[in-house]
Amino acid sequence: MPAPKTIRIATRSSNLALWQANHIADLIRKASPETTVELVHISTTGDRDQTERLRDLGSFGVFTREVQNAVLDGRADIAVHSLKDLPTDSVPGLVLAATPARGATADALVLPKGSTAAATVAALPPNARVGTGSPRRQAQLRYLRSDLILEEVRGNVETRLRKLDEGQYDALVLAVAGLTRLGLADRISCELAPPHMFPAVSQGAVGVECRADDQAVRQVLAAITDPATLSAATAERSLLRTLRAGCHAPLGVATTPQGDGAIQLEAVILPQDGSHRWMASATAPTSDAELLGQQVAQMLLDQGAGQVLGNAS
């Protein structure tokens, strides 16, 4: 099948979204040199509303719906997302067709510029103000330090850092991958990783959707998919789907290669007050990634974790 002459990428216009879109564009150009790649800028609900808490804007598609619509109505051919923002229920007519190699999965503790304080959660001053709107991060921070004052923070990465440096917060928690991709890795005071802080489902990964019937584009996108990332994302998204939890759920995951074609999936769920946490893990061949996610989800539900997700257990 001949490669498409042009592939138009629907993307949000934030610096991080544009980095991701340009990264996908570069991968497509390498995989299909005869194809021209163009960007189509889309404004989303999450971009336009910078005051409401993300969880109050709706659990699904705050940063993805309008980008997907641009592909469905023909304004673009593919949609590029932070995979952690993409709901697990497919939109009719679209398919997740590419998951390139994943970036860093950990979160980062970020202190104000010029701070001389020790860069760990344990070393933050009593009642420190920490900026993060993520229920997952908030619950895990409360589990580590119940005295912390956790405050909502909106805006792109650069805006959040400006608010931090102006003294509105004592620290922020942001994704390592986002800071690195924006050339801001020097702002990382320390990485927060399991077993203390579990990342979001698909954190650090980029997902690319296209129309399900566009076989020429699907063929190009298959060439830029990383099998290890696809397996991990499949297991993690299967877990999320089985739990019937949205992307704002207090759920953290970690997927680790085990050799011999196997992966281990660990997951934690916490109540919003961080008073305790449910944990589960299992290992399976990468070919059973979908079943692995379902297995770990059921282990969590059997422990009673569904009560904080709105599920009966």
Secondary structure, DSSP 8 states (H G I E B T S, - for coil): ----SEEEEEE--SHHHHHHHHHHHHHHHHH-TT-EEEEEE---HHHH--SS-GGGG-SS-TTTHHHHHHHHTTS-SEEEEEGGGS-SS--TTEEEEE--------EEEE--TT--S--SSTTS-TT-EEE---HHHHHHHHHH-TT-EEE---S-HHHHHHHHHTTS-SEEEEEHHHHHHTT-GGG--EEE-TTT----TTTT-EEEEEETT-HHHHHHHHTT--HHHHHHHHHHHHHHHHHT--TTSSEEEEEEEEETTEEEEEEEE--TT-S--EEEEEEEEGGGHHHHHHHHHHHHHHHTGGGGTT---
